[in-house]
Amino acid sequence: MFIPVRQCTILSLAVAIIVCVSGPLQADEADDQYAVAAGHYDRGRWKLAAEEFLKFRQRFPKDRRQTICAFCLGESLFQLGKFDEALPCFRDYSNREPTGQYAKETLLQLGQCAYLAGKLDAAKTDLKRFLDKYPDDRWNETALFYLAEIALASDDAATAATRFREIMTRFPDGRLQDDCQVGLGRALEKQGQRDQAERLYVAVAAKPDSPQADAAQFHLGAMHYEVGKYAEALTSFAPFDSRLAQSPWRPNARLGQGLTLLKLNRPAEAVKQFDAVLATADANEELIQRALRGNVQAALQLKDYDSLDRQAARFEKRFAASPFRGDVQRMLARSLVERRHYDRAAVLLKSLLTQPSPRQDLDSRYLLALSYEGLQHYDDALAAVLPVVAGASGDLKVQARLEQALLLSAVKQHREAIPLLEKCLAEHPSAEAEVKLLAALAISTIRVGQIDKSKRTYAELLAKYPKHPLIPPTTERLADAAYDANDTVWASELSGRLATLGDSAEYAFKSKLTRGWGQFKAGKLADAADTFDQLLQRHPPAPIAAEAALIRGYILERLGRSDQALAMYDLVIQRYATAPQHADAQLAAARLHSNLKHWTETTALCEKLTHDHPQFAELDAAIYEWAWALHELGKNDESLRLFSRLSKDFPNSRFRADAAYRVAQAAFDAKDYDRANQLVDALLSQQIAPQVRSAATYLRGQLAVAKRDWPKARQTFEKLVQDFPTASRCLAAETWIAEADYQQNDLAKASARLDRLADMVRGKHEPWMALVPFRRAQIAARREHWTDAYRIASSIETDFPGFEQQHDVDCLLGQCLAMQADFQAARRAYNKVIHSPTGAKTETAARAQWLIGESYFHQKNYQAALREYLKLEILYAFPSWQAAALFEAGKCHELLGEKKEAADVYRRILKVYPKSPLANDAGKRLNSLRQNRQPAKTG
């Protein structure tokens, strides 16, 4: 089903070690470095501790504390889950002091760390060494437990069961009793003793205070799933929605629920479970991959192809190297076959078959056969399906044999096809399959001279499925075969029947055209596309051909078969230049290329259309498409000229006002605010559609914002809200009104409006909406309500991913945390600013860098603060912050007793930043240092 996250007891010796390494240290550079590392270690700041211990080991290789640093670095990396990196550290300690103070703990950590790093052989060796060297130690319980887990992971369930039972016997009061019961259950389950396993799971799950109750409950559900007891599995997973809702196993259980619901054919409910897994912040990659795969499968069951495409693309983007990629691509390929996108399906399936697995290979080959059949590549289809017939079993073999029978008939191997077709018919196929089989059998039998059998088969086909779409083409093929067999009587009869079906031998083109239109209007798009295709294949007169090709193009476009639609439009464009549909085809092709983001093709088609058909009724539409395509190509000047032409030369066009708005918007984007104002004013003075008036009014408000004319901005956005209370921009306008109040320092009004807006944006996730909670948080911070500010700001990133000012939010969060003396968390927030895509190298990042230094300074960690201040001066080009950082660095140097370095920093301020307000203070401190007296006190 799925592999749960490894959940097991982890031994940590951090507290015991730090007592030994803490204590008074000499005030040299090595001591400072070691003190920082030890301080982070003592407080559980594992990332910082690992960084500082690593620096210490690299910078001071001969220091007496290298040995204990090896252990501490290993422990820090271990706590971060970096087991591969931790292993050589523990090994180094063990080699340096094989009988040292922490030799026993190190040996156990080596085994534990190797196990968690997936190096089971090494773990097994070290854990056995521990048992041999310390046979009576209390940590034998842990060592034996890991050995049991290793046996289980190595599929040695018998040894695992023995180990678990040994622990339960030797340590009856030990802390791993429930862990062992769950482990024993897993071992027994692997040995097929599921009843005993179930009793163990149920016993542990029933203990409300057991830390393994949730694990037992999960394994119970997983076992039910594996044996096909899907109703019981759902029942077993259900507690994770109630009493076990806080369990770390919950994401696994939700995945299990989703997979179980798929088995029960309840895909819509399954999607909710998979989405819940994806929304879990700490879900591991495998869970995410499996949940995404589940969503693809659910979409396939629901025939929700749009969702399937999105989910498959999301999976491909994130997990291109995943072992589940083949499953996802195979489901995508199946959907493409169902949608008749055979060309895309074939390409995908051929790629999948380059690295097959036996079962998946057969599934892929079967789908490839269907794809080739849809493309009418019957020989290739037959070659693809034959290995499936030979190697498959169950339903797949039945389906493959049916496909083989149909393909043998299609490639005119009629004698080989007949017995197989008859065998498939005898197996009571579905109605759709029976139609195909009867049609193929009728054709194959007449082609081998069994005319009477063919007639009986055809009569059965007519009797059972008189209205089926396969009847006309089958009748036509039988008529041709009957003529070839010199059975003119039946051939005439079939031709006559064909005429009544709308497919006379002479082909009633207009009748066929009318039939296609009727299917199209009835919403039977695939049928209509086939009808028009049949019509075109019979080479009708040009007027009918042009009409049929154009409408077939429209249909194929609606069916999502863009390449085929474009082929139809191109057929009209290339062959029927004088047809009434020529300009329509050019415009349709241009629009489709535009939808596909083929901007070059769009521009070429629109330009040619305006040249070929200057009087075309929809010339304005072509110019509009052309303008947008040029815009997408980055040819903004040419695009703007077309929008200007549209707004001036087509006064009655439905695109005129929008084009004029685009011209104004372009002026705004170019920061030509005066011209943009003129254009907007002119546009708003005319009678225009409400949606354009709304957009233009909003642009007028944006212009006021750009000029920081906050009173006008407020007035404009208020008018927008008043005149267009249901417009999509109203919420943004309300936000700008609040922003105007905020910028004018009317915090009471801004706060009241923002509080109302908070309810309006709740549950919505457009990035710009984050301005509402951001300003609310800023107002709370300005009022020194730090807890409220943090509460409001902390949800912005989750609620509004993509917010351009997220780096400002993170900086504010850091300030809130710092004001509450949570400096470690504050530094994490500041670091997010510095490394964010939008915030890096901005003034906000410079400020965040400065605040990191401040956080260390407030903790009197002057060495770390010094490093951060100097980093700012080097990396950022904001003189005020650079001067401030250098000034603080000078103070740090002084507090560290580094007077010369402090003097150098103050001199740099005077030389590089002489206009800084801090230059005067820097001069005073420099004078104090020269006179060897205490520096003057400054803020």
BAVEX-734607 format. One line per 8 residues: number of its first residue (from 0); their letters; for each residue x, y, z of C-alpha. Coordinates in pm, whole numbers, plus 50000, padded with zeros to 5 digits. Layout:
REM BAVEX-734607
NUM> a> X,Y,Z | ...
END
This chain:
REM BAVEX-734607
0> mfipvrqc> 50000,50000,50000 | 50243,50264,50121 | 50546,50285,50344 | 50488,50473,50669 | 50736,50725,50797 | 50983,50552,51023 | 50863,50631,51376 | 51089,50497,51647
8> tilslava> 51245,50591,51977 | 51561,50800,51930 | 51832,50817,52194 | 51967,51166,52267 | 52264,51246,52490 | 52270,51621,52435 | 52183,51728,52790 | 52438,51499,52950
16> iivcvsgp> 52715,51621,52723 | 52659,51990,52755 | 52700,51975,53131 | 53046,51844,53068 | 53149,52100,52808 | 53000,52408,52968 | 53207,52611,53203 | 53450,52905,53219
24> lqadeadd> 53660,52949,52907 | 53952,53176,52830 | 53862,53486,52632 | 54053,53415,52309 | 53908,53364,51962 | 53890,52985,51994 | 53714,53015,52328 | 53462,53257,52183
32> qyavaagh> 53396,53028,51889 | 53359,52729,52118 | 53138,52924,52358 | 52901,53019,52075 | 52883,52658,51959 | 52831,52527,52309 | 52572,52795,52380 | 52365,52698,52076
40> ydrgrwkl> 52404,52331,52168 | 52292,52399,52526 | 51977,52573,52402 | 51895,52310,52143 | 51969,52535,51845 | 52099,52242,51647 | 52154,52413,51312 | 52353,52696,51464
48> aaeeflkf> 52536,52457,51695 | 52637,52238,51402 | 52758,52540,51205 | 52962,52677,51496 | 53114,52341,51597 | 53208,52279,51236 | 53376,52622,51217 | 53562,52548,51538
56> rqrfpkdr> 53691,52214,51407 | 53802,52371,51079 | 53962,52679,51230 | 54123,52523,51536 | 54231,52171,51437 | 54487,52142,51721 | 54261,52263,51999 | 54229,52029,52300
64> rqticafc> 53848,52032,52261 | 53846,51875,51912 | 53744,51536,52051 | 53442,51654,52247 | 53352,51879,51952 | 53337,51570,51731 | 53074,51421,51960 | 52878,51745,51994
72> lgeslfql> 52886,51809,51620 | 52765,51454,51561 | 52483,51499,51812 | 52381,51833,51657 | 52371,51686,51307 | 52183,51386,51445 | 51916,51612,51595 | 51881,51780,51254
80> gkfdealp> 51818,51443,51093 | 52148,51459,50900 | 52248,51106,50992 | 52494,51052,50708 | 52687,51364,50813 | 52670,51272,51181 | 52823,50927,51136 | 53184,51037,51060
88> cfrdysnr> 53173,51271,51359 | 53083,50990,51598 | 53339,50767,51426 | 53602,51038,51476 | 53527,51057,51847 | 53541,50678,51877 | 53879,50665,51699 | 54023,50947,51912
96> eptgqyak> 53904,50810,52247 | 53799,50445,52214 | 53779,50420,52592 | 53691,50781,52662 | 53419,50925,52878 | 53156,50894,52603 | 53282,50578,52432 | 52975,50378,52531
104> etllqlgq> 52730,50646,52422 | 52920,50697,52096 | 52909,50329,52008 | 52535,50322,52064 | 52493,50645,51866 | 52692,50494,51579 | 52447,50207,51559 | 52142,50426,51597
112> caylagkl> 52268,50686,51348 | 52365,50426,51088 | 52022,50270,51122 | 51843,50601,51068 | 52071,50677,50773 | 51958,50352,50613 | 52300,50186,50649 | 52163,49873,50805
120> daaktdlk> 52472,49652,50779 | 52690,49909,50955 | 52420,49965,51216 | 52392,49595,51278 | 52770,49564,51330 | 52792,49855,51575 | 52485,49753,51771 | 52614,49398,51812
128> rfldkypd> 52948,49542,51926 | 52759,49742,52185 | 52576,49433,52312 | 52900,49233,52327 | 53094,49509,52504 | 52817,49613,52746 | 52602,49302,52796 | 52428,49428,53108
136> drwnetal> 52385,49793,53017 | 52040,49953,53043 | 52070,50071,52682 | 52064,49709,52560 | 51690,49756,52534 | 51747,50024,52269 | 52023,49830,52091 | 51809,49516,52071
144> fylaeial> 51515,49722,51949 | 51715,49861,51659 | 51846,49515,51573 | 51487,49393,51564 | 51392,49681,51336 | 51689,49599,51110 | 51579,49238,51087 | 51229,49354,51000
152> asddaata> 51362,49590,50734 | 51570,49303,50592 | 51257,49084,50564 | 51391,48854,50836 | 51061,48856,51021 | 51144,48549,51230 | 51460,48707,51376 | 51274,49035,51428
160> atrfreim> 51001,48855,51622 | 51264,48681,51835 | 51436,49014,51914 | 51112,49187,52005 | 51012,48902,52235 | 51359,48908,52397 | 51319,49278,52480 | 50973,49221,52621
168> trfpdgrl> 51109,48943,52842 | 51435,49109,52956 | 51289,49454,53011 | 50929,49397,53127 | 50914,49747,53274 | 51111,49909,52994 | 50999,50210,52795 | 50984,50012,52469
176> qddcqvgl> 50723,49753,52562 | 50455,49900,52341 | 50708,49968,52063 | 50797,49601,52075 | 50435,49489,52065 | 50381,49696,51753 | 50708,49570,51605 | 50615,49212,51688
184> gralekqg> 50279,49267,51522 | 50453,49385,51206 | 50684,49081,51215 | 50393,48842,51263 | 50201,49016,50986 | 50492,48955,50749 | 50487,48588,50850 | 50119,48566,50764
192> qrdqaerl> 50006,48545,51125 | 49763,48833,51086 | 49520,48729,51360 | 49798,48746,51620 | 49926,49071,51472 | 49579,49220,51488 | 49546,49128,51857 | 49875,49306,51933
200> yvavaakp> 49775,49617,51737 | 49435,49630,51903 | 49588,49588,52250 | 49834,49876,52206 | 49584,50098,52026 | 49346,50058,52320 | 49598,50217,52560 | 49511,50588,52565
208> dspqadaa> 49841,50684,52730 | 50066,50472,52510 | 50297,50671,52277 | 50258,50385,52030 | 49877,50377,52032 | 49858,50577,51712 | 50123,50363,51540 | 49931,50049,51634
216> qfhlgamh> 49606,50200,51509 | 49770,50292,51182 | 49925,49949,51126 | 49586,49794,51197 | 49431,50000,50917 | 49722,49933,50682 | 49693,49559,50740 | 49320,49565,50666
224> yevgkyae> 49392,49752,50346 | 49659,49505,50236 | 49426,49207,50272 | 49143,49384,50091 | 48922,49451,50395 | 48849,49805,50282 | 48548,49874,50505 | 48747,49761,50809
232> altsfapf> 49043,49970,50693 | 48828,50284,50687 | 48703,50206,51035 | 49060,50158,51160 | 49180,50484,51006 | 48877,50680,51137 | 49023,50762,51484 | 49283,50981,51314
240> dsrlaqsp> 48999,51221,51235 | 48899,51245,51601 | 49092,51133,51908 | 49418,51082,51714 | 49391,51403,51512 | 49716,51536,51659 | 49913,51221,51586 | 50218,51241,51357
248> wrpnarlg> 50072,50933,51190 | 49768,51129,51077 | 49906,51216,50730 | 49982,50846,50675 | 49635,50753,50791 | 49478,51010,50561 | 49675,50867,50272 | 49549,50525,50375
256> qgltllkl> 49192,50653,50383 | 49233,50805,50039 | 49372,50485,49888 | 49100,50282,50056 | 48827,50512,49922 | 48971,50467,49572 | 48938,50092,49616 | 48576,50147,49721
264> nrpaeavk> 48519,50362,49410 | 48462,50679,49612 | 48716,50903,49438 | 48560,51239,49532 | 48598,51153,49902 | 48949,51022,49838 | 49055,51358,49694 | 48970,51530,50022
272> qfdavlat> 49204,51295,50207 | 49487,51336,49957 | 49449,51715,49966 | 49469,51702,50345 | 49800,51515,50318 | 49931,51774,50071 | 49830,52053,50308 | 50028,51900,50595
280> adaneeli> 50329,52121,50654 | 50564,51847,50773 | 50454,51565,50541 | 50757,51388,50400 | 50827,51368,50028 | 50709,51011,49987 | 50372,51092,50142 | 50339,51394,49915
288> qralrgnv> 50428,51189,49609 | 50178,50919,49699 | 49906,51174,49770 | 49965,51346,49437 | 49956,51008,49265 | 49630,50936,49448 | 49481,51260,49320 | 49576,51164,48965
296> qaalqlkd> 49408,50826,49009 | 49097,50986,49159 | 49075,51232,48870 | 49102,50939,48629 | 48817,50757,48803 | 48610,51075,48800 | 48697,51146,48434 | 48799,51493,48552
304> ydsldrqa> 49066,51534,48288 | 49142,51899,48359 | 49224,51813,48719 | 49421,51509,48608 | 49635,51720,48375 | 49703,51973,48651 | 49791,51711,48909 | 50013,51516,48667
312> arfekrfa> 50197,51835,48566 | 50240,51925,48933 | 50385,51581,49003 | 50619,51600,48703 | 50745,51942,48808 | 50817,51844,49167 | 50912,51477,49144 | 51060,51402,48803
320> aspfrgdv> 51287,51137,48956 | 51016,50972,49169 | 50962,50595,49152 | 50591,50675,49119 | 50643,50887,48807 | 50570,50590,48582 | 50235,50529,48753 | 50135,50892,48711
328> qrmlarsl> 50240,50903,48347 | 50060,50577,48279 | 49737,50715,48425 | 49784,51030,48220 | 49834,50815,47912 | 49516,50619,47990 | 49323,50944,48017 | 49466,51060,47685
336> verrhydr> 49344,50739,47525 | 49001,50793,47677 | 49002,51147,47537 | 49119,51017,47197 | 49442,51216,47215 | 49616,50917,47067 | 49925,51093,46936 | 50016,51238,47278
344> aavllksl> 49937,50907,47448 | 50164,50715,47210 | 50459,50949,47267 | 50418,50922,47644 | 50382,50545,47644 | 50683,50486,47421 | 50886,50689,47668 | 50754,50481,47957
352> ltqpsprq> 50851,50158,47787 | 51219,50253,47780 | 51246,50154,48149 | 50967,49906,48212 | 50878,49683,48499 | 50703,49358,48411 | 50344,49440,48511 | 50366,49804,48417
360> dldsryll> 50525,49707,48088 | 50216,49508,47998 | 49978,49786,48100 | 50176,50038,47898 | 50192,49812,47595 | 49818,49759,47604 | 49753,50133,47620 | 50006,50185,47341
368> alsyeglq> 49814,49936,47129 | 49493,50134,47187 | 49676,50454,47094 | 49811,50307,46772 | 49466,50174,46689 | 49321,50522,46739 | 49587,50658,46502 | 49499,50379,46257
376> hyddalaa> 49852,50239,46281 | 49713,49888,46299 | 50036,49697,46239 | 50208,49886,46519 | 49906,49829,46742 | 49915,49456,46680 | 50289,49441,46752 | 50230,49623,47081
384> vlpvvaga> 49943,49403,47200 | 50092,49059,47125 | 50334,49058,47425 | 50041,49156,47647 | 49835,48862,47525 | 50130,48632,47594 | 50228,48768,47934 | 49918,48911,48100
392> sgdlkvqa> 49661,48744,48322 | 49311,48823,48444 | 49117,49115,48299 | 49419,49255,48117 | 49464,48933,47923 | 49095,48931,47827 | 49111,49292,47709 | 49435,49232,47520
400> rleqalll> 49298,48925,47345 | 48991,49123,47241 | 49215,49398,47106 | 49426,49141,46922 | 49116,48998,46757 | 49000,49339,46636 | 49346,49432,46512 | 49390,49107,46318
408> savkqhre> 49076,49199,46131 | 49196,49557,46082 | 49528,49441,45927 | 49334,49198,45703 | 49463,48881,45869 | 49107,48761,45852 | 49163,48387,45883 | 49362,48433,46204
416> aipllekc> 49110,48689,46330 | 48791,48482,46293 | 48848,48215,46563 | 48974,48475,46806 | 48677,48705,46739 | 48439,48415,46795 | 48616,48320,47119 | 48590,48676,47250
424> laehpsae> 48220,48689,47160 | 48161,48367,47351 | 48304,48525,47668 | 48007,48764,47704 | 48187,49093,47641 | 48046,49437,47721 | 47797,49589,47477 | 48058,49827,47331
432> aevkllaa> 48304,49543,47283 | 48038,49319,47131 | 47954,49580,46866 | 48317,49599,46758 | 48358,49221,46760 | 48043,49159,46553 | 48143,49426,46302 | 48495,49286,46270
440> laistirv> 48365,48929,46241 | 48118,49026,45968 | 48397,49190,45767 | 48655,48913,45823 | 48416,48631,45732 | 48310,48790,45402 | 48673,48854,45316 | 48751,48480,45348
448> gqidkskr> 48445,48381,45146 | 48214,48294,45436 | 47937,48516,45302 | 47648,48343,45474 | 47823,48367,45811 | 47895,48732,45740 | 47528,48795,45665 | 47418,48623,45986
456> tyaellak> 47671,48821,46190 | 47566,49147,46028 | 47199,49069,46091 | 47279,49004,46458 | 47465,49334,46473 | 47166,49520,46326 | 46921,49346,46553 | 47112,49421,46870
464> ypkhplip> 47255,49763,46792 | 47053,49921,46508 | 47144,50281,46603 | 47510,50235,46687 | 47753,50474,46510 | 47958,50175,46393 | 47672,50050,46171 | 47725,50292,45875
472> ptterlad> 48101,50239,45833 | 48056,49864,45880 | 47777,49864,45621 | 47994,50060,45380 | 48289,49820,45421 | 48061,49519,45381 | 47917,49672,45066 | 48265,49708,44919
480> aaydandt> 48349,49349,45021 | 48028,49216,44871 | 48104,49386,44540 | 48454,49235,44553 | 48297,48892,44620 | 48061,48938,44321 | 47756,48921,44548 | 47589,49212,44369
488> vwaselsg> 47250,49145,44525 | 47375,49188,44883 | 47603,49470,44774 | 47303,49659,44633 | 47102,49585,44943 | 47382,49719,45163 | 47419,50030,44946 | 47049,50093,44973
496> rlatlgds> 47062,50056,45348 | 47361,50287,45354 | 47158,50553,45175 | 46892,50535,45445 | 47168,50571,45702 | 47288,50888,45531 | 47585,50733,45353 | 47475,50649,45000
504> aeyafksk> 47730,50524,44758 | 47722,50861,44582 | 47747,51034,44916 | 47487,51298,44992 | 47732,51570,45094 | 47480,51820,45217 | 47294,51555,45410 | 47616,51460,45580
512> ltrgwgqf> 47690,51824,45649 | 47345,51870,45802 | 47395,51562,46013 | 47723,51694,46145 | 47567,52028,46231 | 47287,51850,46413 | 47530,51648,46621 | 47728,51960,46695
520> kagklada> 47422,52153,46811 | 47315,51856,47023 | 47648,51867,47203 | 47772,51540,47054 | 48106,51690,46968 | 48308,51373,46911 | 48038,51230,46686 | 48014,51555,46494
528> adtfdqll> 48390,51566,46448 | 48382,51212,46307 | 48095,51297,46073 | 48270,51602,45931 | 48589,51397,45899 | 48405,51133,45697 | 48263,51408,45480 | 48605,51560,45415
536> qrhppapi> 48758,51223,45332 | 48512,51191,45043 | 48642,51513,44885 | 48324,51721,44867 | 48297,52043,44662 | 48500,52340,44788 | 48214,52534,44955 | 48106,52229,45156
544> aaeaalir> 48464,52128,45231 | 48553,52474,45362 | 48245,52481,45585 | 48302,52126,45710 | 48670,52186,45783 | 48601,52512,45967 | 48328,52371,46189 | 48531,52054,46251
552> gyilerlg> 48814,52279,46362 | 48580,52453,46608 | 48469,52115,46743 | 48819,51973,46778 | 48925,52288,46957 | 48643,52245,47207 | 48746,51882,47254 | 49097,51996,47346
560> rsdqalam> 49254,51849,47032 | 49435,52165,46939 | 49679,52026,46683 | 49399,51865,46486 | 49190,52181,46508 | 49475,52386,46369 | 49511,52137,46086 | 49147,52200,45993
568> ydlviqry> 49188,52578,46001 | 49505,52548,45794 | 49317,52334,45543 | 49069,52617,45486 | 49344,52880,45480 | 49566,52694,45233 | 49312,52533,45000 | 49009,52757,45003
576> atapqhad> 49138,53113,44983 | 48824,53232,44803 | 48577,53061,45031 | 48357,53277,45259 | 48509,53093,45555 | 48868,53192,45475 | 48887,53495,45705 | 48696,53309,45979
584> aqlaaarl> 48951,53027,45961 | 49239,53274,45984 | 49084,53438,46289 | 49003,53102,46450 | 49358,52977,46393 | 49500,53301,46532 | 49284,53276,46844 | 49379,52912,46901
592> hsnlkhwt> 49749,52985,46857 | 49698,53267,47105 | 49537,53028,47355 | 49833,52795,47307 | 50070,53089,47357 | 50208,53052,47005 | 50253,53425,46977 | 50463,53428,46660
600> ettalcek> 50203,53225,46469 | 49926,53447,46606 | 50092,53765,46485 | 50160,53618,46139 | 49799,53505,46095 | 49648,53832,46215 | 49877,54040,45998 | 49791,53830,45693
608> lthdhpqf> 49421,53844,45773 | 49422,54225,45789 | 49605,54227,45456 | 49389,53965,45281 | 49052,54080,45414 | 49063,54452,45500 | 48680,54461,45495 | 48637,54160,45721
616> aeldaaiy> 48351,54216,45964 | 48567,54106,46259 | 48882,54292,46158 | 48883,54465,46496 | 48895,54125,46669 | 49195,54026,46457 | 49376,54349,46543 | 49294,54294,46911
624> ewawalhe> 49441,53940,46904 | 49742,54072,46711 | 49807,54343,46967 | 49802,54097,47256 | 50032,53853,47075 | 50287,54127,47010 | 50262,54224,47375 | 50342,53866,47478
632> lgkndesl> 50640,53865,47241 | 50775,54166,47421 | 50713,54392,47122 | 50532,54643,47335 | 50575,54939,47103 | 50414,54753,46812 | 50144,54620,47041 | 50071,54965,47171
640> rlfsrlsk> 50041,55102,46817 | 49776,54841,46739 | 49581,54916,47056 | 49600,55285,46963 | 49483,55208,46609 | 49194,55005,46744 | 49088,55280,46982 | 49102,55548,46707
648> dfpnsrfr> 48993,55372,46385 | 48714,55151,46516 | 48482,55381,46711 | 48203,55121,46718 | 48419,54822,46808 | 48345,54631,47122 | 48723,54628,47179 | 48773,55006,47144
656> adaayrva> 48728,55104,47507 | 48939,54814,47630 | 49210,54904,47380 | 49205,55264,47500 | 49234,55138,47854 | 49537,54927,47753 | 49702,55235,47606 | 49644,55418,47932
664> qaafdakd> 49771,55119,48129 | 50086,55113,47912 | 50146,55479,47990 | 50103,55399,48359 | 50347,55107,48337 | 50597,55338,48164 | 50552,55578,48457 | 50420,55843,48216
672> ydranqlv> 50161,55934,48475 | 50054,56264,48318 | 49970,56102,47984 | 49806,55808,48159 | 49589,56056,48352 | 49486,56231,48031 | 49393,55903,47863 | 49200,55779,48164
680> dallsqqi> 49013,56107,48199 | 48921,56098,47829 | 48808,55737,47854 | 48596,55797,48163 | 48426,56095,47996 | 48272,55861,47736 | 47998,55600,47742 | 48183,55275,47797
688> apqvrsaa> 48103,54929,47925 | 48082,54901,48304 | 48373,54658,48327 | 48602,54895,48136 | 48483,55193,48340 | 48553,54996,48654 | 48905,54909,48532 | 48974,55267,48422
696> tylrgqla> 48854,55405,48754 | 49080,55162,48931 | 49369,55276,48712 | 49293,55636,48806 | 49323,55532,49169 | 49652,55357,49097 | 49780,55675,48936 | 49697,55866,49251
704> vakrdwpk> 49880,55601,49454 | 50182,55624,49223 | 50193,55998,49283 | 50133,55934,49653 | 49829,56160,49629 | 49653,55973,49904 | 49348,56202,49935 | 49275,56160,49561
712> arqtfekl> 49345,55790,49580 | 49097,55754,49863 | 48834,55958,49678 | 48878,55759,49354 | 48862,55419,49516 | 48559,55524,49722 | 48384,55619,49397 | 48474,55282,49247
720> vqdfptas> 48321,55104,49545 | 48014,55325,49531 | 47956,55293,49155 | 48055,54929,49116 | 47976,54760,49447 | 47986,54413,49292 | 48297,54465,49079 | 48585,54225,49125
728> rclaaetw> 48814,54518,49203 | 48603,54642,49494 | 48792,54444,49750 | 49121,54579,49618 | 48973,54928,49613 | 48865,54892,49975 | 49218,54785,50056 | 49360,55092,49884
736> iaeadyqq> 49123,55313,50083 | 49260,55158,50400 | 49611,55203,50262 | 49541,55572,50199 | 49431,55609,50559 | 49741,55423,50675 | 49974,55636,50464 | 49809,55951,50600
744> ndlakasa> 49875,55816,50949 | 49503,55793,51027 | 49555,55462,51205 | 49209,55460,51366 | 49029,55472,51030 | 49278,55239,50867 | 49249,54989,51149 | 48868,54991,51146
752> rldrladm> 48852,54935,50771 | 49126,54674,50774 | 48945,54482,51047 | 48637,54468,50823 | 48849,54369,50525 | 49007,54087,50725 | 48671,53910,50729 | 48625,53977,50356
760> vrgkhepw> 48959,53823,50255 | 48934,53528,50492 | 48947,53207,50292 | 49080,53386,49983 | 49439,53356,49874 | 49523,53618,49612 | 49870,53748,49700 | 49776,54118,49702
768> malvpfrr> 49516,54053,49972 | 49802,53992,50213 | 49831,54370,50239 | 49526,54361,50469 | 49675,54144,50746 | 50017,54299,50684 | 49896,54652,50756 | 49692,54525,51051
776> aqiaarre> 50005,54364,51190 | 50207,54680,51129 | 49948,54891,51309 | 49952,54648,51601 | 50332,54669,51606 | 50325,55049,51600 | 50096,55029,51902 | 50348,54785,52056
784> hwtdayri> 50090,54507,52064 | 50355,54254,51968 | 50156,53940,52042 | 49869,54058,51821 | 50109,54171,51550 | 50277,53830,51548 | 49946,53641,51550 | 49818,53837,51249
792> assietdf> 50141,53834,51048 | 50233,53471,51110 | 49951,53335,50893 | 50021,53554,50590 | 50268,53324,50417 | 50035,53026,50442 | 49721,53217,50351 | 49874,53428,50073
800> pgfeqqhd> 50158,53243,49900 | 50327,53463,49645 | 50279,53792,49832 | 50544,54025,49692 | 50606,54184,50031 | 50641,53858,50222 | 50997,53960,50301 | 50856,54268,50478
808> vdcllgqc> 50616,54042,50667 | 50901,53815,50775 | 51098,54116,50894 | 50799,54226,51102 | 50762,53875,51244 | 51124,53883,51343 | 51072,54212,51526 | 50770,54069,51711
816> lamqadfq> 50968,53765,51819 | 51265,53977,51920 | 51042,54201,52131 | 50929,53885,52310 | 51295,53782,52360 | 51264,53483,52124 | 51581,53575,51937 | 51643,53238,51776
824> aarraynk> 51302,53239,51609 | 51351,53605,51521 | 51674,53521,51339 | 51498,53252,51140 | 51245,53510,51024 | 51516,53761,50933 | 51706,53492,50741 | 51393,53421,50540
832> vihsptga> 51394,53786,50433 | 51758,53773,50327 | 51715,53457,50120 | 51373,53529,49973 | 51344,53572,49593 | 51173,53910,49626 | 51351,54041,49932 | 51714,53959,49866
840> ktetaara> 51935,54267,49839 | 51644,54503,49914 | 51657,54760,50190 | 51430,54534,50392 | 51694,54261,50364 | 51961,54505,50478 | 51745,54593,50776 | 51687,54224,50851
848> qwligesy> 52060,54161,50839 | 52110,54447,51083 | 51842,54307,51314 | 52015,53969,51317 | 52323,54146,51446 | 52106,54329,51698 | 51956,54003,51821 | 52301,53862,51894
856> fhqknyqa> 52406,54193,52047 | 52109,54187,52286 | 52215,53836,52384 | 52568,53969,52436 | 52692,53730,52170 | 52919,53999,52032 | 53131,53771,51814 | 52823,53651,51626
864> alreylkl> 52683,54005,51615 | 53011,54136,51474 | 53001,53876,51196 | 52648,53975,51099 | 52714,54352,51107 | 53023,54325,50888 | 52835,54099,50648 | 52577,54374,50599
872> eilyafps> 52838,54637,50517 | 52986,54410,50249 | 52668,54273,50091 | 52425,54565,50083 | 52436,54903,49909 | 52232,55113,50152 | 52467,55370,50308 | 52253,55448,50610
880> wqaaalfe> 52235,55079,50707 | 52598,55017,50616 | 52715,55303,50840 | 52488,55185,51123 | 52617,54828,51089 | 52979,54943,51096 | 52910,55154,51403 | 52759,54856,51585
888> agkchell> 53049,54639,51467 | 53285,54889,51625 | 53099,54862,51955 | 53119,54483,51931 | 53494,54499,51874 | 53528,54721,52180 | 53322,54487,52396 | 53536,54200,52272
896> gekkeaad> 53848,54395,52369 | 53949,54444,52006 | 54032,54816,52024 | 54245,54830,51710 | 53973,54666,51501 | 53717,54901,51651 | 53930,55202,51556 | 53964,55070,51198
904> vyrrilkv> 53586,55042,51171 | 53527,55394,51299 | 53784,55533,51054 | 53602,55356,50768 | 53277,55526,50869 | 53446,55866,50857 | 53606,55790,50520 | 53329,55608,50330
912> ypksplan> 53017,55741,50499 | 53110,56095,50607 | 52752,56220,50565 | 52606,55958,50796 | 52441,56089,51114 | 52662,55839,51296 | 52986,55988,51164 | 53002,56230,51457
920> dagkrlns> 52954,55950,51712 | 53214,55739,51531 | 53462,56029,51562 | 53396,56055,51935 | 53453,55683,51991 | 53768,55695,51782 | 53902,55980,51997 | 53817,55785,52311
928> lrqnrqpa> 54011,55484,52185 | 54311,55701,52100 | 54311,55842,52451 | 54276,55492,52602 | 53972,55582,52800 | 53617,55448,52809 | 53419,55531,52498 | 53154,55798,52515
936> ktg> 52808,55661,52576 | 52570,55681,52281 | 52238,55529,52203
END
